[in-house]
Amino acid sequence: MNHPNFAPIATLNKRGVVTKSIKKAAFYLNKGEVVAIPTETVYGLAASIYDDSALKKIFEIKQRPFFNPLIVHIDSMESMDKVAKNVPDKAYLLAKHFWPGPLTMIFEKNEMVSNIVTANKNTVAVRIPNHPIALELIKEVGFPLAAPSANPFGSISPTTAKHVEKYFKNQLEVILDGGMAAKGIESTIVGFSKNEVVVYRLGSVSIEMLEAVVGKVKIRKKLEKQPIAPGMLERHYAPKTPMILSANPLNSALNLIGKNIGLLVFKEKSVYSDYYTEVLSPTGDFNEAAKNLYAAMHQLDAMGFDLLIAEKFPDKGIGKSINDRLLRATKKETNFTPNNIFI
């Protein structure tokens, strides 16, 4: 039996087709279908913001709760008035620096935007993606696209077309292949309150980058049961395999002798020779680590380990955003609790 706050299980029976054809993707979007699209952050499940039936299909396919709003993707600042109104001056300043790019901003919504997109709120989350295929597709169809990440609700986000195909190969007509996502984690989400910028979700644009443009920003740390923006729920981005976050993955693994453990680490590998290890950036580059994060999590999750141990990142720059994703991926009951683990 379905939870009353969640969409019913999709009954679609379709063969997922990975393609590079923008025309084909546009054809199915115009028919009211959901199409998987690439962006520079992660792949998304896209539909017209004006088609309630197609929007409902997104929630059905993802098993996403209807109280969780979607991000609207536009192709230019000229399209802003299609989705938002009363845009504050600081938003234009941020747009000048970060659009197209991985920054989502929350505005008062235009009445034409479906309440399904906004979870019946009077605000809408908007961004211009920095991916040539996504931008060309939006131009081709002529309408903005609502597009949450192309994964079952709460699961690891997809950064390749193959990840999407594994999740939804029988539920989509088209998976538009744009290569591996360049950023690898979701957009940063900000809103505006009394002329201040408020960060609702950490992401590919760091706090330091925002503050270099608009000065001091506020961080909304409380995770929401009825979120104003996507990606604010406490448990998200999670593998099926139990995972814990540790300042010292090797010590944590040694405290769990007899368990089949996979490690996810920032840059060191030689000290972990007794364990299968995914290294996110051998050179210690935060951006490279973010790009590789979800792909490494997909790889580890498919290998049948009893437990995954992820290394806690330095708490600065994009490291904060990576820690945010890892921490929420660990929000699951587990019997593995050595002393030096951050739960």
DRENDO-1510 file (C-alpha; in Angstrom, 1 decimal, always signed):
<recs>
REC; n; res; u; v; w
REC; 1; MET; +0.0; +0.0; +0.0 .
REC; 2; ASN; +1.4; +3.4; -1.0 .
REC; 3; HIS; +2.0; +6.1; +1.6 .
REC; 4; PRO; -0.6; +8.9; +1.2 .
REC; 5; ASN; +2.2; +11.5; +0.8 .
REC; 6; PHE; +3.9; +9.7; -2.0 .
REC; 7; ALA; +3.0; +9.2; -5.7 .
REC; 8; PRO; +1.6; +5.7; -6.7 .
REC; 9; ILE; +4.0; +3.2; -8.2 .
REC; 10; ALA; +4.4; +3.9; -11.9 .
REC; 11; THR; +2.7; +1.3; -14.1 .
REC; 12; LEU; +4.5; +2.4; -17.3 .
REC; 13; ASN; +6.0; -0.4; -19.3 .
REC; 14; LYS; +8.5; +1.3; -21.6 .
REC; 15; ARG; +11.9; +0.4; -23.0 .
REC; 16; GLY; +14.5; +3.0; -22.1 .
REC; 17; VAL; +16.5; +4.1; -25.1 .
REC; 18; VAL; +19.8; +5.9; -24.6 .
REC; 19; THR; +20.2; +8.4; -27.5 .
REC; 20; LYS; +22.1; +11.6; -28.4 .
REC; 21; SER; +19.1; +12.8; -30.5 .
REC; 22; ILE; +17.8; +16.1; -29.1 .
REC; 23; LYS; +15.0; +16.0; -31.7 .
REC; 24; LYS; +13.8; +12.6; -30.4 .
REC; 25; ALA; +13.9; +13.9; -26.8 .
REC; 26; ALA; +11.9; +17.0; -27.8 .
REC; 27; PHE; +9.3; +14.8; -29.6 .
REC; 28; TYR; +8.5; +12.8; -26.5 .
REC; 29; LEU; +8.5; +15.9; -24.3 .
REC; 30; ASN; +5.9; +17.5; -26.6 .
REC; 31; LYS; +3.9; +14.3; -26.4 .
REC; 32; GLY; +3.7; +14.7; -22.6 .
REC; 33; GLU; +6.3; +12.1; -21.7 .
REC; 34; VAL; +9.2; +12.2; -19.2 .
REC; 35; VAL; +12.7; +12.3; -20.7 .
REC; 36; ALA; +16.0; +11.8; -18.9 .
REC; 37; ILE; +18.3; +14.7; -19.6 .
REC; 38; PRO; +22.0; +15.5; -18.9 .
REC; 39; THR; +23.0; +18.6; -16.9 .
REC; 40; GLU; +26.4; +19.7; -15.6 .
REC; 41; THR; +25.4; +18.6; -12.1 .
REC; 42; VAL; +23.5; +15.3; -12.4 .
REC; 43; TYR; +21.0; +13.7; -14.9 .
REC; 44; GLY; +17.4; +14.8; -14.4 .
REC; 45; LEU; +13.9; +13.5; -15.2 .
REC; 46; ALA; +12.4; +16.3; -17.3 .
REC; 47; ALA; +8.9; +17.3; -18.2 .
REC; 48; SER; +7.1; +20.5; -19.3 .
REC; 49; ILE; +6.2; +22.8; -16.4 .
REC; 50; TYR; +2.8; +23.4; -18.1 .
REC; 51; ASP; +1.8; +19.7; -18.4 .
REC; 52; ASP; +0.3; +18.4; -15.1 .
REC; 53; SER; +0.0; +14.9; -16.4 .
REC; 54; ALA; +3.7; +14.7; -17.4 .
REC; 55; LEU; +4.7; +16.3; -14.1 .
REC; 56; LYS; +2.8; +13.6; -12.1 .
REC; 57; LYS; +4.7; +11.0; -14.1 .
REC; 58; ILE; +8.0; +12.4; -12.7 .
REC; 59; PHE; +6.7; +11.7; -9.2 .
REC; 60; GLU; +5.4; +8.3; -10.1 .
REC; 61; ILE; +8.6; +7.2; -11.7 .
REC; 62; LYS; +10.8; +8.5; -8.9 .
REC; 63; GLN; +8.4; +7.5; -6.1 .
REC; 64; ARG; +9.0; +11.1; -4.9 .
REC; 65; PRO; +6.7; +12.7; -2.3 .
REC; 66; PHE; +4.4; +15.4; -3.8 .
REC; 67; PHE; +5.4; +17.8; -0.9 .
REC; 68; ASN; +9.0; +17.9; -2.3 .
REC; 69; PRO; +9.2; +20.7; -5.0 .
REC; 70; LEU; +11.0; +20.5; -8.3 .
REC; 71; ILE; +13.6; +22.7; -9.9 .
REC; 72; VAL; +12.6; +24.5; -13.1 .
REC; 73; HIS; +15.3; +24.8; -15.9 .
REC; 74; ILE; +15.2; +27.7; -18.3 .
REC; 75; ASP; +17.6; +28.5; -21.2 .
REC; 76; SER; +18.1; +32.3; -20.7 .
REC; 77; MET; +17.4; +35.2; -18.4 .
REC; 78; GLU; +14.9; +36.4; -21.0 .
REC; 79; SER; +12.8; +33.3; -20.0 .
REC; 80; MET; +12.7; +34.3; -16.3 .
REC; 81; ASP; +9.3; +36.1; -16.5 .
REC; 82; LYS; +7.8; +32.8; -17.7 .
REC; 83; VAL; +8.4; +31.3; -14.2 .
REC; 84; ALA; +9.1; +34.0; -11.6 .
REC; 85; LYS; +8.3; +37.6; -10.6 .
REC; 86; ASN; +9.6; +40.2; -8.2 .
REC; 87; VAL; +13.2; +38.9; -8.7 .
REC; 88; PRO; +15.5; +40.7; -6.2 .
REC; 89; ASP; +18.6; +42.7; -7.3 .
REC; 90; LYS; +21.0; +40.3; -5.6 .
REC; 91; ALA; +19.6; +37.5; -7.7 .
REC; 92; TYR; +20.5; +39.3; -10.9 .
REC; 93; LEU; +24.0; +39.8; -9.5 .
REC; 94; LEU; +24.3; +36.1; -8.7 .
REC; 95; ALA; +22.9; +35.2; -12.1 .
REC; 96; LYS; +25.6; +37.3; -13.8 .
REC; 97; HIS; +28.3; +35.4; -12.0 .
REC; 98; PHE; +26.9; +31.8; -11.9 .
REC; 99; TRP; +24.4; +31.3; -14.8 .
REC; 100; PRO; +24.5; +29.2; -16.8 .
REC; 101; GLY; +25.7; +27.0; -13.9 .
REC; 102; PRO; +25.0; +25.0; -10.8 .
REC; 103; LEU; +23.1; +27.6; -8.8 .
REC; 104; THR; +19.4; +27.4; -8.2 .
REC; 105; MET; +17.5; +30.4; -6.9 .
REC; 106; ILE; +14.1; +30.6; -5.2 .
REC; 107; PHE; +11.7; +33.3; -6.3 .
REC; 108; GLU; +8.1; +34.2; -6.1 .
REC; 109; LYS; +6.4; +32.1; -8.7 .
REC; 110; ASN; +4.6; +33.1; -11.9 .
REC; 111; GLU; +1.0; +32.0; -11.7 .
REC; 112; MET; +1.5; +30.0; -15.0 .
REC; 113; VAL; +3.8; +27.5; -13.1 .
REC; 114; SER; +1.9; +24.4; -12.1 .
REC; 115; ASN; +1.4; +23.9; -8.3 .
REC; 116; ILE; +2.7; +20.4; -8.8 .
REC; 117; VAL; +6.1; +21.9; -9.6 .
REC; 118; THR; +6.1; +24.0; -6.5 .
REC; 119; ALA; +4.4; +21.6; -4.1 .
REC; 120; ASN; +1.6; +24.2; -3.7 .
REC; 121; LYS; +4.0; +26.8; -2.5 .
REC; 122; ASN; +4.1; +30.4; -3.8 .
REC; 123; THR; +7.8; +30.0; -4.6 .
REC; 124; VAL; +9.6; +28.4; -7.5 .
REC; 125; ALA; +13.2; +27.1; -7.7 .
REC; 126; VAL; +14.9; +28.1; -11.0 .
REC; 127; ARG; +18.2; +27.7; -12.7 .
REC; 128; ILE; +19.9; +27.8; -16.1 .
REC; 129; PRO; +21.9; +24.6; -16.6 .
REC; 130; ASN; +25.4; +24.8; -18.0 .
REC; 131; HIS; +25.2; +21.9; -20.4 .
REC; 132; PRO; +24.9; +22.5; -24.2 .
REC; 133; ILE; +22.5; +19.6; -24.8 .
REC; 134; ALA; +20.2; +20.6; -22.0 .
REC; 135; LEU; +20.1; +24.2; -23.2 .
REC; 136; GLU; +19.5; +23.2; -26.8 .
REC; 137; LEU; +16.7; +20.9; -25.8 .
REC; 138; ILE; +14.9; +23.7; -23.8 .
REC; 139; LYS; +15.3; +26.0; -26.9 .
REC; 140; GLU; +14.0; +23.2; -29.1 .
REC; 141; VAL; +10.8; +22.5; -27.1 .
REC; 142; GLY; +10.2; +26.2; -26.3 .
REC; 143; PHE; +9.1; +25.7; -22.7 .
REC; 144; PRO; +10.9; +25.4; -19.3 .
REC; 145; LEU; +11.5; +22.0; -17.9 .
REC; 146; ALA; +11.0; +20.7; -14.4 .
REC; 147; ALA; +13.7; +18.2; -13.7 .
REC; 148; PRO; +14.6; +16.5; -10.4 .
REC; 149; SER; +17.5; +14.0; -10.4 .
REC; 150; ALA; +16.9; +10.9; -12.4 .
REC; 151; ASN; +17.0; +8.4; -9.6 .
REC; 152; PRO; +14.5; +6.7; -7.3 .
REC; 153; PHE; +13.7; +9.0; -4.4 .
REC; 154; GLY; +16.4; +8.9; -1.8 .
REC; 155; SER; +18.9; +6.9; -3.9 .
REC; 156; ILE; +22.3; +7.8; -5.3 .
REC; 157; SER; +22.0; +10.5; -7.9 .
REC; 158; PRO; +23.0; +9.6; -11.5 .
REC; 159; THR; +26.0; +11.2; -13.3 .
REC; 160; THR; +25.9; +9.1; -16.5 .
REC; 161; ALA; +23.2; +7.9; -18.9 .
REC; 162; LYS; +24.1; +4.3; -17.8 .
REC; 163; HIS; +23.1; +5.1; -14.2 .
REC; 164; VAL; +19.7; +6.3; -15.4 .
REC; 165; GLU; +19.2; +3.3; -17.6 .
REC; 166; LYS; +20.0; +1.0; -14.7 .
REC; 167; TYR; +17.3; +2.7; -12.6 .
REC; 168; PHE; +14.6; +3.3; -15.2 .
REC; 169; LYS; +15.3; +1.3; -18.4 .
REC; 170; ASN; +11.7; +0.0; -18.6 .
REC; 171; GLN; +10.0; +3.3; -17.7 .
REC; 172; LEU; +11.4; +5.8; -20.1 .
REC; 173; GLU; +11.2; +6.3; -23.9 .
REC; 174; VAL; +14.3; +8.4; -24.0 .
REC; 175; ILE; +17.5; +8.8; -22.0 .
REC; 176; LEU; +19.4; +11.7; -23.6 .
REC; 177; ASP; +23.1; +11.0; -23.3 .
REC; 178; GLY; +25.3; +14.0; -22.6 .
REC; 179; GLY; +28.4; +12.2; -21.2 .
REC; 180; MET; +29.5; +12.2; -17.6 .
REC; 181; ALA; +28.2; +15.1; -15.6 .
REC; 182; ALA; +31.0; +17.7; -15.2 .
REC; 183; LYS; +30.2; +18.8; -11.6 .
REC; 184; GLY; +28.9; +15.6; -10.2 .
REC; 185; ILE; +26.8; +16.9; -7.3 .
REC; 186; GLU; +23.6; +18.9; -7.3 .
REC; 187; SER; +23.3; +22.7; -7.6 .
REC; 188; THR; +23.5; +25.0; -4.7 .
REC; 189; ILE; +20.1; +26.4; -3.8 .
REC; 190; VAL; +19.6; +29.9; -2.4 .
REC; 191; GLY; +16.7; +32.1; -1.5 .
REC; 192; PHE; +16.3; +35.7; -0.4 .
REC; 193; SER; +15.1; +37.2; +2.8 .
REC; 194; LYS; +15.2; +40.9; +3.7 .
REC; 195; ASN; +17.9; +41.5; +1.1 .
REC; 196; GLU; +20.0; +38.6; +2.5 .
REC; 197; VAL; +21.0; +35.5; +0.6 .
REC; 198; VAL; +20.0; +32.3; +2.4 .
REC; 199; VAL; +21.6; +29.0; +1.4 .
REC; 200; TYR; +19.0; +26.1; +1.5 .
REC; 201; ARG; +21.2; +23.4; +0.0 .
REC; 202; LEU; +25.0; +23.1; -0.3 .
REC; 203; GLY; +26.1; +22.2; -3.7 .
REC; 204; SER; +28.5; +22.8; -6.6 .
REC; 205; VAL; +28.8; +26.6; -5.9 .
REC; 206; SER; +30.6; +26.9; -2.6 .
REC; 207; ILE; +29.7; +29.3; +0.3 .
REC; 208; GLU; +33.0; +31.1; -0.4 .
REC; 209; MET; +32.1; +31.6; -4.0 .
REC; 210; LEU; +28.7; +33.1; -3.1 .
REC; 211; GLU; +30.2; +35.4; -0.5 .
REC; 212; ALA; +32.8; +36.7; -2.9 .
REC; 213; VAL; +29.9; +38.1; -4.9 .
REC; 214; VAL; +27.2; +39.2; -2.4 .
REC; 215; GLY; +29.0; +39.3; +1.0 .
REC; 216; LYS; +28.0; +37.2; +4.0 .
REC; 217; VAL; +25.3; +34.6; +3.4 .
REC; 218; LYS; +23.1; +32.7; +5.9 .
REC; 219; ILE; +22.9; +28.9; +5.9 .
REC; 220; ARG; +19.6; +27.3; +6.6 .
REC; 221; LYS; +20.9; +24.2; +8.5 .
REC; 222; LYS; +17.5; +22.8; +9.6 .
REC; 223; LEU; +16.4; +20.0; +7.2 .
REC; 224; GLU; +12.8; +20.1; +6.4 .
REC; 225; LYS; +9.9; +17.7; +6.5 .
REC; 226; GLN; +7.9; +20.1; +4.2 .
REC; 227; PRO; +10.9; +21.6; +2.3 .
REC; 228; ILE; +10.8; +25.0; +0.5 .
REC; 229; ALA; +13.4; +23.6; -1.9 .
REC; 230; PRO; +14.5; +20.3; -3.3 .
REC; 231; GLY; +17.3; +18.3; -1.5 .
REC; 232; MET; +16.4; +19.4; +2.0 .
REC; 233; LEU; +15.3; +16.1; +3.4 .
REC; 234; GLU; +17.5; +14.5; +6.1 .
REC; 235; ARG; +18.1; +11.2; +4.3 .
REC; 236; HIS; +19.0; +11.4; +0.6 .
REC; 237; TYR; +21.6; +10.4; -2.0 .
REC; 238; ALA; +21.9; +7.0; -0.2 .
REC; 239; PRO; +23.2; +3.6; -1.4 .
REC; 240; LYS; +21.4; +0.5; -0.5 .
REC; 241; THR; +24.5; -0.7; +1.3 .
REC; 242; PRO; +24.8; +0.7; +4.9 .
REC; 243; MET; +27.3; +3.5; +4.9 .
REC; 244; ILE; +29.1; +5.4; +7.7 .
REC; 245; LEU; +31.2; +8.6; +7.7 .
REC; 246; SER; +34.6; +8.5; +9.4 .
REC; 247; ALA; +37.5; +10.9; +10.0 .
REC; 248; ASN; +39.7; +7.8; +9.7 .
REC; 249; PRO; +38.2; +5.1; +7.5 .
REC; 250; LEU; +41.1; +2.7; +8.1 .
REC; 251; ASN; +40.8; +2.8; +11.9 .
REC; 252; SER; +37.0; +2.4; +11.6 .
REC; 253; ALA; +37.5; -0.6; +9.3 .
REC; 254; LEU; +40.0; -2.2; +11.7 .
REC; 255; ASN; +37.4; -1.9; +14.5 .
REC; 256; LEU; +35.1; -4.1; +12.4 .
REC; 257; ILE; +37.2; -7.2; +11.7 .
REC; 258; GLY; +35.3; -9.9; +9.9 .
REC; 259; LYS; +33.1; -7.6; +7.9 .
REC; 260; ASN; +33.3; -7.2; +4.1 .
REC; 261; ILE; +34.0; -3.5; +3.8 .
REC; 262; GLY; +34.5; -1.1; +0.9 .
REC; 263; LEU; +36.1; +2.3; +1.4 .
REC; 264; LEU; +35.4; +5.7; -0.2 .
REC; 265; VAL; +38.3; +8.1; +0.3 .
REC; 266; PHE; +39.4; +11.5; -0.8 .
REC; 267; LYS; +43.0; +11.0; -2.0 .
REC; 268; GLU; +45.1; +8.4; -0.1 .
REC; 269; LYS; +45.2; +4.8; -1.3 .
REC; 270; SER; +48.4; +3.0; -0.3 .
REC; 271; VAL; +47.4; +2.7; +3.4 .
REC; 272; TYR; +44.1; +1.0; +2.4 .
REC; 273; SER; +45.7; -1.9; +0.5 .
REC; 274; ASP; +43.7; -4.5; +2.6 .
REC; 275; TYR; +40.4; -3.1; +1.4 .
REC; 276; TYR; +38.7; -2.4; -1.9 .
REC; 277; THR; +38.9; +1.4; -2.1 .
REC; 278; GLU; +37.4; +4.0; -4.4 .
REC; 279; VAL; +39.7; +7.1; -4.5 .
REC; 280; LEU; +37.8; +10.3; -5.5 .
REC; 281; SER; +40.8; +12.5; -6.4 .
REC; 282; PRO; +44.4; +11.1; -6.3 .
REC; 283; THR; +45.6; +14.8; -6.5 .
REC; 284; GLY; +43.4; +16.0; -3.7 .
REC; 285; ASP; +41.2; +18.2; -5.9 .
REC; 286; PHE; +37.8; +19.0; -4.5 .
REC; 287; ASN; +36.1; +19.5; -7.9 .
REC; 288; GLU; +37.5; +16.2; -9.2 .
REC; 289; ALA; +36.3; +14.5; -6.0 .
REC; 290; ALA; +32.8; +15.9; -6.4 .
REC; 291; LYS; +32.6; +14.9; -10.1 .
REC; 292; ASN; +33.5; +11.3; -9.1 .
REC; 293; LEU; +31.5; +11.0; -5.9 .
REC; 294; TYR; +28.3; +9.5; -7.1 .
REC; 295; ALA; +29.9; +7.2; -9.7 .
REC; 296; ALA; +32.1; +5.8; -7.0 .
REC; 297; MET; +29.1; +5.3; -4.7 .
REC; 298; HIS; +27.3; +3.5; -7.5 .
REC; 299; GLN; +30.3; +1.2; -8.0 .
REC; 300; LEU; +30.7; +0.4; -4.3 .
REC; 301; ASP; +27.0; -0.2; -3.9 .
REC; 302; ALA; +27.0; -2.8; -6.6 .
REC; 303; MET; +29.8; -4.9; -5.1 .
REC; 304; GLY; +27.9; -6.6; -2.3 .
REC; 305; PHE; +29.8; -5.2; +0.7 .
REC; 306; ASP; +28.4; -5.5; +4.3 .
REC; 307; LEU; +29.3; -1.9; +4.9 .
REC; 308; LEU; +30.8; +1.2; +3.2 .
REC; 309; ILE; +33.0; +3.6; +5.0 .
REC; 310; ALA; +33.4; +7.1; +3.6 .
REC; 311; GLU; +36.1; +9.6; +4.6 .
REC; 312; LYS; +35.0; +12.9; +6.0 .
REC; 313; PHE; +36.3; +15.8; +3.8 .
REC; 314; PRO; +38.0; +19.0; +5.0 .
REC; 315; ASP; +35.1; +21.3; +6.0 .
REC; 316; LYS; +35.8; +24.0; +3.4 .
REC; 317; GLY; +34.8; +24.9; -0.1 .
REC; 318; ILE; +33.1; +22.1; -2.0 .
REC; 319; GLY; +34.3; +19.8; +0.8 .
REC; 320; LYS; +31.4; +21.1; +2.8 .
REC; 321; SER; +29.0; +20.1; +0.0 .
REC; 322; ILE; +30.5; +16.6; -0.3 .
REC; 323; ASN; +30.3; +16.1; +3.4 .
REC; 324; ASP; +26.6; +17.2; +3.2 .
REC; 325; ARG; +25.9; +14.4; +0.7 .
REC; 326; LEU; +27.9; +11.8; +2.6 .
REC; 327; LEU; +26.3; +12.6; +5.9 .
REC; 328; ARG; +22.8; +12.4; +4.4 .
REC; 329; ALA; +23.7; +9.1; +2.7 .
REC; 330; THR; +24.5; +7.7; +6.2 .
REC; 331; LYS; +21.2; +8.6; +7.7 .
REC; 332; LYS; +20.0; +5.0; +7.9 .
REC; 333; GLU; +19.8; +2.6; +10.9 .
REC; 334; THR; +23.0; +0.5; +11.1 .
REC; 335; ASN; +24.6; -1.8; +13.6 .
REC; 336; PHE; +28.1; -0.5; +12.7 .
REC; 337; THR; +29.1; +2.2; +15.2 .
REC; 338; PRO; +32.8; +2.3; +16.1 .
REC; 339; ASN; +33.8; +5.3; +18.2 .
REC; 340; ASN; +35.4; +7.5; +15.7 .
REC; 341; ILE; +32.5; +7.6; +13.2 .
REC; 342; PHE; +30.5; +10.7; +12.5 .
REC; 343; ILE; +26.8; +9.7; +12.3 .
</recs>
